Amino acid sequence: MSPSILHADLDSFYASVEQRDDPTLRGRPVIVGGGVVLAASYEAKAFGVCTPMNGAAALRLCPHAVVVPPRFEAYTQASRDVFEIFDDTTPLVEGLSIDEAFLDVTGLRRIAGEPHVIAQRLRARVAAEVGLPITVGIARTKFLAKVASAHAKPDGLLEVSPDGELEFLHPLPVERLWGVGAVTAARLHDVGIGTIGDIAAAGEAMLRAALGRSAAAHLYALSMARDPRRVTTGVRRRSIGSQRALGRGPTSPADLDAAVIAIVDRLGRRLRHAHRVARTVVLRLRFGDFTCATRSHTLTEATAATDVILSAARRLLADAMPLVGERGCTLIGVSLGNLDTDDAVQLVLPFAQTDALDAALDDLRDRFGAGALTRGVLLGREPGMEVPKLAD
């Protein structure tokens, strides 16, 4: 196989959109978001600013940075414009987030040229038509293409040749491997493994003692540049979620309840717009001592009815309130799992009535804006941000 998989990743996406739309920000350190850093330009990253850093800490590192509020409508439109270019490049596009995707250009050589030529053309089009910098990695596998794009940032292009894969991969730190977070990296460092080459040299048997059979097999395969996954299209989400940071100040039960209501309202609208239903409700909490807790409940019937989901989320929150009282709460999130299409579910009458009301409210919000209609308990409260995501 020759390199034919592209990983295209927009550079500092939110910050780049702000610099594109406001020429006075170009070349200056830009931080998107106030209390929490949602994105930072490369000029700000040079001072150590990163996501999701506390905004005050970011300004201590880079006091001359320009802080701008997020404009999610602009980011969503920019993402749509870029994905139109992706789809015009190849029919095989697998979106990972609103600012990155895998593209399989196998078989396009006769009509579009070699993969590196296709990548150069794609980068030029994104720059000319959308006005944003984008980095592309090219390799035989998805994993290597993603590593190559990270290595080529910002605004670069890197192709990993088949005979140079291990030479490129092995000097890199273990943190570059998919599945290696802070905990796994610490375990590897404890046994003297710091690079991907160290993993390859150690062998799968030695890794099992530190990480277990499954993780050892996964990481050893990646260290040898083995990744059989194909670029897949049309895969629907298995879960959706949203969360809200609450800060380190005191948070009342009423504030927590309002946060859950706002989150579930957003998730319910997303379900119904995508014609999906959910059966599992998961509540996630982060406490003031940085510990976390998760509670989940599986409904007897899959649904997209906001009130049904909200009732389950409230019961989970009530169950966790003793921990909140002891430790405080700095972040709350709700996710919905076991998703299915709504035409696969036979709704009983109470759910059908609730869905009819939700549909009427959704129609009003679609016509007059999401903020035109809200629950009484949310009046005067900040509903929280909804970060844009790929379409279902």
C-alpha positions as CSV (number, residue, x, y, z in Angstrom):
1,M,0.0,0.0,0.0
2,S,1.2,3.5,-0.8
3,P,0.2,6.5,1.4
4,S,-3.4,7.5,0.4
5,I,-5.0,8.5,3.7
6,L,-5.1,12.2,4.6
7,H,-5.7,13.6,8.0
8,A,-6.7,17.3,7.6
9,D,-6.8,19.4,10.8
10,L,-7.6,23.1,10.9
11,D,-5.0,25.0,13.0
12,S,-6.2,26.6,16.3
13,F,-9.7,26.6,14.7
14,Y,-11.6,29.1,16.8
15,A,-8.7,31.5,17.2
16,S,-8.0,31.3,13.5
17,V,-11.6,32.2,12.6
18,E,-11.3,35.2,14.9
19,Q,-8.0,36.3,13.3
20,R,-9.6,35.8,9.9
21,D,-12.6,37.9,10.7
22,D,-10.7,40.7,12.5
23,P,-7.5,41.7,10.8
24,T,-6.3,43.6,13.9
25,L,-5.9,40.2,15.6
26,R,-3.5,38.7,13.1
27,G,-0.1,38.1,14.4
28,R,-1.2,38.8,18.0
29,P,-1.8,36.3,20.8
30,V,-5.6,35.5,20.9
31,I,-7.5,33.7,23.6
32,V,-11.1,32.6,22.8
33,G,-13.2,32.3,26.0
34,G,-13.1,34.1,29.3
35,G,-13.3,31.8,32.4
36,V,-11.9,28.8,30.4
37,V,-9.7,28.9,27.4
38,L,-11.6,27.4,24.5
39,A,-8.9,28.0,22.0
40,A,-5.6,29.9,21.7
41,S,-3.7,31.2,18.7
42,Y,-0.2,29.9,18.1
43,E,1.1,33.3,19.2
44,A,-0.6,32.6,22.6
45,K,0.5,29.0,22.7
46,A,4.1,30.1,22.5
47,F,3.7,31.5,26.0
48,G,2.3,28.2,27.3
49,V,-1.4,29.0,26.9
50,C,-3.5,25.9,26.2
51,T,-7.0,24.4,26.5
52,P,-8.9,24.0,28.8
53,M,-6.7,26.3,31.0
54,N,-8.3,28.7,33.5
55,G,-8.6,32.1,31.9
56,A,-6.8,33.9,34.7
57,A,-3.9,31.5,34.6
58,A,-3.7,32.0,30.8
59,L,-3.4,35.8,31.2
60,R,-0.7,35.4,33.8
61,L,1.3,33.5,31.2
62,C,0.5,35.9,28.4
63,P,-0.8,39.2,29.9
64,H,-0.8,41.0,26.5
65,A,-3.2,38.4,24.9
66,V,-6.4,39.6,23.4
67,V,-9.4,37.8,24.9
68,V,-12.5,37.5,22.7
69,P,-15.8,35.8,23.4
70,P,-16.7,32.7,21.4
71,R,-18.8,33.1,18.3
72,F,-20.1,29.6,17.7
73,E,-22.3,30.5,14.7
74,A,-19.1,31.7,12.8
75,Y,-17.2,28.5,13.7
76,T,-20.1,26.3,12.6
77,Q,-20.3,28.0,9.3
78,A,-16.6,27.8,8.7
79,S,-16.7,24.1,9.5
80,R,-19.4,23.6,6.9
81,D,-17.5,25.5,4.3
82,V,-14.3,23.4,4.9
83,F,-16.3,20.1,4.9
84,E,-17.8,21.0,1.5
85,I,-14.2,21.1,0.2
86,F,-13.5,17.8,1.8
87,D,-16.5,16.2,0.2
88,D,-15.6,17.8,-3.1
89,T,-12.1,16.2,-2.8
90,T,-13.2,12.6,-2.2
91,P,-16.5,10.7,-1.3
92,L,-14.6,9.0,1.5
93,V,-14.6,11.5,4.4
94,E,-14.7,10.5,8.0
95,G,-15.3,13.6,10.2
96,L,-13.7,13.4,13.7
97,S,-14.8,16.8,14.9
98,I,-15.8,20.1,13.4
99,D,-12.2,20.9,12.5
100,E,-10.6,17.6,11.4
101,A,-11.3,14.7,9.2
102,F,-9.8,11.7,7.5
103,L,-9.9,11.5,3.7
104,D,-9.2,8.4,1.7
105,V,-8.0,9.3,-1.8
106,T,-7.2,5.8,-2.9
107,G,-8.0,5.3,-6.5
108,L,-8.0,9.1,-7.3
109,R,-4.5,9.2,-8.9
110,R,-5.6,9.1,-12.5
111,I,-8.2,11.8,-12.1
112,A,-6.8,14.0,-9.3
113,G,-3.1,13.2,-9.1
114,E,-0.8,11.8,-6.3
115,P,-2.0,12.1,-2.7
116,H,0.5,14.9,-1.9
117,V,-0.8,16.8,-4.9
118,I,-4.4,16.3,-3.7
119,A,-3.3,17.5,-0.3
120,Q,-1.6,20.6,-1.6
121,R,-4.7,21.5,-3.7
122,L,-7.0,20.9,-0.6
123,R,-4.8,23.2,1.5
124,A,-4.8,25.9,-1.1
125,R,-8.6,25.7,-1.5
126,V,-9.2,26.0,2.2
127,A,-6.9,29.0,2.4
128,A,-8.4,30.7,-0.6
129,E,-12.1,29.9,-0.2
130,V,-12.5,29.8,3.6
131,G,-9.5,31.9,4.7
132,L,-8.1,29.4,7.2
133,P,-4.8,27.5,7.7
134,I,-5.0,23.8,7.6
135,T,-2.4,21.1,8.2
136,V,-2.5,17.7,6.4
137,G,-0.7,14.5,7.2
138,I,-0.5,11.7,4.6
139,A,0.3,8.0,5.4
140,R,-0.8,4.5,4.7
141,T,-2.9,4.3,7.9
142,K,-5.2,6.6,9.9
143,F,-3.0,6.6,12.9
144,L,0.2,7.6,11.1
145,A,-1.7,10.2,9.1
146,K,-2.9,11.8,12.3
147,V,0.5,11.7,13.9
148,A,2.0,13.3,10.7
149,S,-0.4,16.2,10.8
150,A,0.3,16.9,14.4
151,H,4.0,16.8,13.6
152,A,3.6,19.2,10.6
153,K,1.6,21.9,12.5
154,P,1.0,24.7,12.0
155,D,-0.1,25.2,8.4
156,G,2.1,22.3,7.1
157,L,2.1,19.2,5.0
158,L,3.9,16.0,5.8
159,E,3.8,12.6,4.0
160,V,5.2,9.5,5.7
161,S,6.7,7.1,3.2
162,P,6.1,3.4,3.7
163,D,9.8,2.6,4.1
164,G,10.3,5.4,6.6
165,E,7.3,4.8,9.0
166,L,9.2,3.3,11.9
167,E,12.1,5.8,11.5
168,F,9.5,8.6,11.8
169,L,7.4,7.0,14.5
170,H,9.9,5.6,17.0
171,P,11.6,8.8,18.3
172,L,8.2,10.3,19.2
173,P,7.0,10.4,22.8
174,V,4.5,7.7,24.0
175,E,1.9,10.5,24.4
176,R,1.5,10.6,20.6
177,L,-0.1,7.1,20.6
178,W,-3.9,6.9,20.5
179,G,-5.1,5.6,23.9
180,V,-2.2,7.0,25.9
181,G,-3.4,9.6,28.4
182,A,-1.9,11.0,31.5
183,V,-2.4,7.8,33.6
184,T,-1.1,5.4,30.9
185,A,1.8,7.6,30.1
186,A,2.8,7.7,33.8
187,R,2.6,3.9,34.0
188,L,4.9,3.6,30.9
189,H,7.3,6.2,32.3
190,D,7.5,4.2,35.6
191,V,8.8,1.2,33.8
192,G,11.3,3.2,31.7
193,I,9.3,3.6,28.5
194,G,9.4,7.2,27.1
195,T,9.2,6.8,23.4
196,I,7.2,4.8,20.9
197,G,10.4,3.1,20.0
198,D,10.8,2.0,23.6
199,I,7.4,0.3,23.3
200,A,8.4,-1.6,20.2
201,A,11.6,-2.7,21.8
202,A,9.9,-3.8,25.0
203,G,7.5,-6.1,23.3
204,E,3.9,-7.0,23.9
205,A,4.6,-9.5,26.7
206,M,6.5,-6.9,28.8
207,L,3.7,-4.3,28.3
208,R,1.0,-6.7,29.6
209,A,2.4,-6.5,33.1
210,A,2.1,-2.8,33.2
211,L,-1.0,-2.2,31.1
212,G,-3.0,-5.4,30.7
213,R,-3.5,-7.6,27.7
214,S,-5.8,-5.4,25.6
215,A,-3.9,-2.1,26.0
216,A,-0.6,-3.9,25.5
217,A,-1.8,-5.4,22.2
218,H,-3.2,-2.1,21.0
219,L,-0.1,0.0,21.8
220,Y,2.4,-2.5,20.5
221,A,0.5,-2.7,17.2
222,L,0.5,1.1,16.8
223,S,4.2,1.2,17.7
224,M,4.9,-1.1,14.8
225,A,2.7,1.1,12.5
226,R,-0.1,-1.4,12.3
227,D,-3.5,0.1,12.0
228,P,-6.1,-1.8,9.9
229,R,-9.0,0.6,10.3
230,R,-10.5,2.0,7.2
231,V,-11.9,5.5,6.6
232,T,-15.6,5.0,7.3
233,T,-18.5,7.2,6.3
234,G,-22.1,7.5,7.5
235,V,-21.4,6.2,11.0
236,R,-24.0,7.7,13.3
237,R,-23.2,8.8,16.9
238,R,-23.6,6.2,19.6
239,S,-24.0,8.9,22.3
240,I,-24.3,12.7,22.7
241,G,-23.5,14.9,25.6
242,S,-23.0,18.3,27.0
243,Q,-21.4,19.8,30.1
244,R,-21.0,23.1,31.9
245,A,-18.2,24.4,34.1
246,L,-19.6,26.0,37.3
247,G,-16.4,27.6,38.7
248,R,-15.0,27.0,42.2
249,G,-17.4,29.2,44.1
250,P,-20.4,27.9,46.1
251,T,-23.2,26.4,43.9
252,S,-26.7,26.0,45.3
253,P,-28.9,23.0,44.6
254,A,-31.1,25.3,42.6
255,D,-28.2,26.4,40.4
256,L,-27.3,22.7,39.8
257,D,-30.9,21.9,38.9
258,A,-31.0,24.8,36.5
259,A,-27.8,23.7,34.9
260,V,-29.2,20.2,34.4
261,I,-32.4,21.6,32.9
262,A,-30.5,23.8,30.4
263,I,-28.2,20.9,29.4
264,V,-31.1,18.4,28.9
265,D,-33.1,21.0,26.9
266,R,-30.2,21.3,24.5
267,L,-29.7,17.5,24.3
268,G,-33.4,16.9,23.7
269,R,-33.4,19.3,20.8
270,R,-30.4,17.7,19.3
271,L,-32.0,14.2,19.6
272,R,-35.2,15.3,17.9
273,H,-33.5,17.3,15.1
274,A,-31.5,14.1,14.3
275,H,-34.6,11.9,14.6
276,R,-32.9,9.9,17.4
277,V,-34.0,8.5,20.7
278,A,-32.0,7.6,23.8
279,R,-32.4,5.0,26.5
280,T,-29.5,5.6,28.9
281,V,-29.0,8.9,30.8
282,V,-25.6,9.5,32.4
283,L,-24.8,12.3,34.9
284,R,-21.1,13.3,35.3
285,L,-19.9,15.5,38.1
286,R,-16.5,17.0,38.9
287,F,-15.9,18.1,42.5
288,G,-13.9,20.8,44.1
289,D,-11.1,18.3,45.0
290,F,-10.8,17.4,41.3
291,T,-12.3,13.9,41.9
292,C,-15.2,12.8,39.6
293,A,-18.3,10.8,39.9
294,T,-20.7,9.2,37.3
295,R,-24.3,8.0,37.7
296,S,-26.4,6.4,35.0
297,H,-29.9,5.2,34.6
298,T,-31.5,3.1,31.8
299,L,-35.0,4.0,30.8
300,T,-37.7,1.3,30.2
301,E,-38.4,3.0,26.8
302,A,-36.1,4.9,24.5
303,T,-37.3,8.4,24.1
304,A,-36.4,11.9,22.9
305,A,-38.9,13.6,25.3
306,T,-37.2,16.3,27.3
307,D,-39.3,15.8,30.4
308,V,-38.6,12.1,30.6
309,I,-34.9,12.5,30.2
310,L,-34.9,15.4,32.7
311,S,-36.7,13.4,35.3
312,A,-34.1,10.7,35.1
313,A,-31.2,13.2,35.2
314,R,-32.8,14.9,38.3
315,R,-33.0,11.6,40.1
316,L,-29.3,11.0,39.4
317,L,-28.4,14.4,40.7
318,A,-30.4,13.9,43.9
319,D,-28.6,10.6,44.4
320,A,-25.2,12.5,44.1
321,M,-26.1,15.5,46.3
322,P,-24.5,14.2,49.5
323,L,-21.1,14.1,47.6
324,V,-21.8,17.6,46.2
325,G,-22.4,18.9,49.7
326,E,-19.1,17.4,51.0
327,R,-16.8,18.4,48.1
328,G,-18.5,21.2,46.1
329,C,-19.2,20.9,42.3
330,T,-17.1,22.6,39.6
331,L,-18.5,20.8,36.5
332,I,-21.7,19.1,35.6
333,G,-22.5,17.1,32.5
334,V,-25.2,14.9,31.0
335,S,-24.8,12.4,28.2
336,L,-27.3,10.2,26.4
337,G,-26.4,6.7,25.2
338,N,-28.0,3.6,23.6
339,L,-29.1,5.9,20.7
340,D,-31.5,4.5,18.1
341,T,-33.5,6.0,15.2
342,D,-36.9,7.3,16.3
343,D,-38.8,5.2,13.7
344,A,-37.5,2.0,15.4
345,V,-39.4,2.8,18.7
346,Q,-43.1,2.3,19.4
347,L,-44.0,5.2,21.8
348,V,-46.6,4.7,24.4
349,L,-49.3,7.5,24.8
350,P,-47.7,9.6,27.5
351,F,-44.4,9.8,25.6
352,A,-46.2,10.6,22.4
353,Q,-48.0,13.5,24.0
354,T,-44.8,14.8,25.5
355,D,-43.1,14.5,22.1
356,A,-45.9,16.5,20.4
357,L,-45.3,19.3,22.9
358,D,-41.5,19.2,22.4
359,A,-42.0,19.3,18.6
360,A,-44.1,22.4,19.0
361,L,-41.5,24.1,21.2
362,D,-38.7,23.1,18.8
363,D,-40.6,24.7,15.9
364,L,-40.9,28.0,17.8
365,R,-37.2,27.9,18.6
366,D,-36.3,27.2,15.0
367,R,-38.4,30.1,13.8
368,F,-37.5,32.7,16.4
369,G,-34.1,31.5,17.8
370,A,-33.1,29.2,20.6
371,G,-33.2,32.1,23.1
372,A,-36.7,33.2,22.2
373,L,-38.4,30.5,24.4
374,T,-37.0,29.1,27.6
375,R,-38.2,27.5,30.8
376,G,-39.2,29.8,33.6
377,V,-36.6,28.4,36.0
378,L,-33.9,29.5,33.5
379,L,-35.0,33.2,33.3
380,G,-32.2,35.4,34.4
381,R,-29.7,32.6,34.4
382,E,-26.8,32.0,32.1
383,P,-27.8,28.9,30.1
384,G,-24.2,27.9,29.3
385,M,-22.4,27.5,26.0
386,E,-23.2,24.8,23.5
387,V,-20.0,24.0,21.6
388,P,-20.6,23.3,17.9
389,K,-20.3,19.7,16.8
390,L,-20.5,17.6,13.7
391,A,-23.9,16.9,12.4
392,D,-25.3,13.5,13.4
